[in-house]
């Protein structure tokens, strides 16, 4: 975990159920995809929505670092 996490925050995370942790992870994942799509729309205003979504899909499937 990063050094910026407070003990209170870590304690709150530990109190989450497994289901809550999974739901939070999925929400963060989909938020990241939405943010990437918004950035791509800004960078490529000529792209169709299908092109944007295809590139997001490629990025999240292949560009995981």
TANORMO-V397605 format. One line per field, one symbol per residue. burial: 1 if it has 9 or more other ideal C-beta (glycine too) atoms within 8 Angstrom, else 0. Layout:
burial = ???
This chain:
burial = 00000000010000010000100100000001100110011001001000111011011100000
